[in-house]
Amino acid sequence: METQWQLTTQQILDKVRDRATNPVRSESAFVCRYRSDSGLACFVGCIIPDELYSPEMEGCSVDQLIACGRFPEAAEMLRPHRGMLKVLQGIHDWLLPDAWLSEIAKCARLFNAE
């Protein structure tokens, strides 16, 4: 079932690359967040529309967001890209910002995108 929020792999990567040009991690108190208190979004948070975002998502991995059942529209949007989003979440959360763009390029090749 496709939702009105569905994005293609390429649209996601384009949004994430655009977000990665600001080399600041989305975090609060050194914990990565989908949306930080300062208004930044992580690589997964930047593709979640404001209408689907909830502060209750914080602290959940992509897998947990999809599986928990509390965010059905967001889960439906994320599910088709689960593998790629897990990779992108790891890049944001665990790598230094100066490595982001090169790692996003590797992710794009892995998932057959530009």
Secondary structure, DSSP 8 states (H G I E B T S, - for coil): ---TT---HHHHHHHHHHHHTS----EETTEE-SB-TTS-B-TTGGGS-TTT--GGGTT--HHHHHHSSS-HHHHHHHGGGHHHHHHHHHHHHHS-GGGHHHHHHHHHHHTT--
